């Protein structure tokens, strides 16, 4: 080997070592940046894993509720009746309406909106029972189902431990909230949800998965997370093709959870132009 060739070889080896060092450094930085959110990655933990890190508790502050609906919002409950809701079988909604709120009638079944909606901004205020009864999932449990399939969990998570992907403001079975911003039972709480539903091609293949962002009592707890599929219990089922507009549903989990001030702003282009 000539001296020129040896020099080139040595230079190349030095460059490759530097490149390898740079790649390892970038990988370490990437892991360091991602580590605070590791607990929120649904693929890193078995569903409902009890040893998954619990979100830290934050004081959401007093807040100012109820939040008036914007001028272009569709009001789904105005404090008077459930005319925009029905039972799953199409019968009139059986939940209790009183004093400007409506309440789950345990055992009557969930309710769904009479209208179907596309991607949307959703505001809903809710209250878990006071005094609190039960523990874990058996305490102030309900749920908001976007398109009837993708659940934002409602639960009394104030001093009430459960599996993190099932506590209040979790994307049930997938993503715990970033923090626990729950208020005590008997206090009004709010969800502000931005939901973009999935898209499918003509063969039913997913071309865009669903994403959700959630503010719980004004605190960001879900930051544009990408859903693995619809909600399941001890399961993460795959997507199944469905229309781009579907009703919202609220769950009857046999607990007298209350709701009020429910409104929605569809985000489809044709709705925004109206």
C-alpha positions in Angstrom: 0.0 0.0 0.0 1.4 3.4 -0.9 1.8 6.2 1.6 -1.0 8.2 -0.1 -3.3 5.3 0.1 -2.5 4.8 3.8 -3.2 8.5 4.5 -6.6 8.3 2.7 -7.5 5.1 4.7 -6.5 6.6 8.0 -8.5 9.7 7.2 -11.5 7.7 6.2 -11.3 5.6 9.4 -11.1 8.8 11.5 -14.2 10.3 9.8 -16.2 7.1 10.3 -15.4 7.1 14.0 -16.5 10.7 14.3 -19.7 10.0 12.4 -20.4 7.0 14.7 -19.8 9.2 17.8 -22.2 11.8 16.4 -24.9 9.3 15.7 -24.7 7.9 19.2 -24.8 11.4 20.7 -27.9 12.3 18.7 -29.5 9.1 19.8 -28.8 9.8 23.4 -30.2 13.3 23.2 -33.3 12.0 21.4 -33.9 9.5 24.2 -33.4 12.1 26.9 -35.9 14.4 25.3 -38.5 11.7 24.8 -38.1 10.1 28.3 -40.6 12.4 30.1 -43.4 11.2 27.8 -42.5 7.6 27.8 -45.4 6.8 30.1 -47.8 8.2 27.6 -46.6 6.0 24.7 -49.3 3.3 24.3 -46.9 0.9 22.6 -44.4 0.9 25.5 -46.9 -0.5 28.1 -49.4 -3.4 28.2 -53.0 -2.1 28.3 -54.1 -1.1 31.9 -50.6 -1.9 33.3 -50.9 -1.1 37.1 -47.1 -0.3 37.3 -47.3 2.3 34.6 -46.1 5.6 36.0 -48.9 7.7 37.6 -49.3 11.2 36.1 -48.2 13.8 38.7 -51.0 15.8 40.3 -51.4 19.5 39.5 -53.8 22.1 40.9 -55.9 23.3 38.0 -57.0 26.4 39.9 -60.5 27.5 40.5 -61.4 28.1 36.8 -64.4 29.9 35.5 -67.3 27.6 34.7 -69.5 27.4 32.8 -67.7 28.4 29.6 -70.1 30.2 27.2 -70.3 28.6 23.8 -68.8 30.5 20.9 -71.3 32.0 18.4 -70.7 29.3 15.8 -71.1 26.4 18.3 -73.9 23.8 18.2 -75.3 23.6 21.7 -76.0 19.9 22.6 -77.4 20.7 26.0 -78.8 24.1 27.0 -79.8 23.2 30.6 -83.4 22.4 29.7 -83.9 19.1 27.9 -82.2 16.2 26.1 -83.9 16.8 22.8 -80.6 16.5 20.9 -79.9 13.1 22.5 -81.4 9.7 22.4 -80.9 6.2 23.6 -78.8 3.9 21.5 -81.9 2.3 20.1 -83.4 5.6 19.0 -85.8 6.0 21.9 -85.9 9.3 23.8 -83.0 9.8 26.2 -83.9 8.5 29.7 -81.3 10.3 31.7 -82.4 12.7 34.4 -82.6 16.5 33.7 -82.8 18.9 36.6 -81.4 22.3 37.7 -79.5 23.0 34.5 -77.7 19.7 34.3 -78.4 16.1 33.3 -77.4 13.0 35.1 -76.8 9.4 34.2 -79.8 7.2 35.1 -77.9 4.0 36.1 -78.9 1.0 34.1 -80.7 3.0 31.4 -77.9 2.7 28.9 -75.7 5.2 27.2 -77.1 8.2 25.2 -76.0 9.4 21.7 -76.5 12.6 19.8 -79.2 12.6 17.2 -76.9 14.3 14.8 -73.6 13.1 13.4 -70.4 15.2 13.5 -67.1 15.3 11.7 -63.8 16.4 13.2 -64.7 18.8 16.0 -63.9 20.9 19.0 -66.0 19.6 21.9 -66.7 21.3 25.3 -68.3 19.3 28.1 -68.6 20.0 31.8 -69.1 17.1 34.3 -69.3 16.3 38.0 -68.5 13.1 39.8 -70.9 12.1 42.7 -70.4 13.6 46.2 -69.8 12.0 48.6 -67.5 9.7 46.6 -68.3 6.0 46.7 -66.1 3.1 45.6 -62.5 3.0 44.5 -60.5 2.7 41.3 -62.8 2.3 38.2 -65.8 1.9 40.4 -65.9 5.6 41.3 -67.6 8.3 39.3 -67.1 6.5 36.0 -68.5 7.5 32.6 -67.0 8.4 29.2 -67.1 10.7 26.2 -67.0 8.7 23.0 -66.0 10.7 19.9 -67.7 9.2 16.8 -69.1 6.6 19.3 -65.7 4.8 19.2 -62.9 6.8 20.7 -63.2 7.4 24.5 -62.0 10.2 26.7 -62.4 8.7 30.2 -64.6 10.3 32.8 -63.6 9.2 36.3 -63.3 10.6 39.8 -59.5 10.6 39.9 -59.1 13.0 42.9 -57.1 10.9 45.4 -58.3 7.8 43.7 -55.7 5.5 42.2 -56.3 3.3 39.2 -54.4 2.1 36.2 -53.1 5.3 34.5 -54.6 4.7 31.1 -58.0 4.5 32.7 -58.0 7.6 34.9 -59.8 10.9 34.2 -58.9 12.4 30.8 -57.1 9.3 29.7 -57.6 8.1 26.1 -59.0 4.9 27.6 -56.6 1.9 27.3 -54.1 3.9 25.3 -52.8 7.2 26.7 -52.8 8.4 30.4 -53.1 12.1 30.8 -49.8 14.0 31.0 -50.9 15.2 34.5 -53.8 14.6 36.8 -55.7 17.9 36.9 -58.8 16.5 38.7 -60.9 18.5 41.1 -62.7 17.0 44.1 -66.0 15.1 43.8 -68.9 17.5 43.7 -66.9 20.1 41.7 -67.7 21.0 38.1 -64.9 20.0 35.8 -64.4 20.6 32.1 -63.0 18.9 29.0 -62.1 20.8 25.9 -61.4 18.2 23.2 -60.0 18.7 19.7 -60.7 15.6 17.7 -59.6 14.7 14.2 -61.1 11.4 13.1 -59.4 8.7 11.0 -59.6 8.5 7.2 -59.8 5.4 5.1 -59.4 4.6 1.4 -61.9 2.8 -0.7 -60.5 -0.6 0.4 -60.8 0.3 4.1 -57.1 0.9 4.7 -56.3 3.7 7.2 -54.8 6.7 5.4 -54.8 9.0 8.5 -55.2 7.7 12.1 -57.3 9.7 14.6 -55.7 12.3 16.8 -57.0 13.9 20.0 -55.9 16.8 22.2 -57.6 17.4 25.6 -57.6 20.2 28.1 -58.8 19.1 31.5 -59.9 22.0 33.6 -57.8 24.2 31.3 -54.7 22.1 31.7 -53.2 20.3 28.6 -53.3 16.6 29.3 -53.4 15.1 25.8 -51.2 16.7 23.3 -52.3 15.7 19.8 -51.8 12.0 20.5 -52.3 9.5 17.6 -54.8 6.8 18.4 -53.9 3.1 17.8 -57.6 2.4 17.0 -61.0 2.5 18.7 -61.5 2.0 22.4 -61.5 -1.5 23.9 -61.5 -3.0 27.4 -58.3 -5.0 27.9 -57.8 -4.8 24.2 -56.5 -2.4 21.6 -58.6 -3.3 18.5 -57.6 -2.2 15.1 -59.3 0.5 13.1 -62.4 -0.5 11.1 -63.5 1.8 8.2 -66.5 4.1 9.1 -68.1 7.3 7.9 -66.4 10.7 8.5 -69.5 11.9 10.5 -70.8 9.9 13.4 -72.7 10.7 16.7 -71.0 11.4 20.0 -72.1 9.1 22.9 -71.9 9.3 26.7 -71.5 6.2 28.8 -73.7 4.7 31.4 -71.3 3.0 33.8 -73.9 2.7 36.6 -72.7 5.9 38.3 -74.8 9.1 38.6 -72.3 11.4 36.9 -73.7 14.8 36.0 -73.1 16.8 32.8 -73.9 20.3 31.6 -72.9 23.0 29.1 -72.2 20.6 26.2 -71.4 22.2 22.8 -69.5 21.4 19.7 -67.8 23.2 16.8 -67.5 21.0 13.7 -64.1 21.5 12.0 -64.9 20.2 8.5 -64.3 22.9 5.9 -67.9 23.0 4.7 -69.1 23.6 8.4 -66.5 26.4 9.0 -67.6 28.3 5.9 -71.3 28.5 7.0 
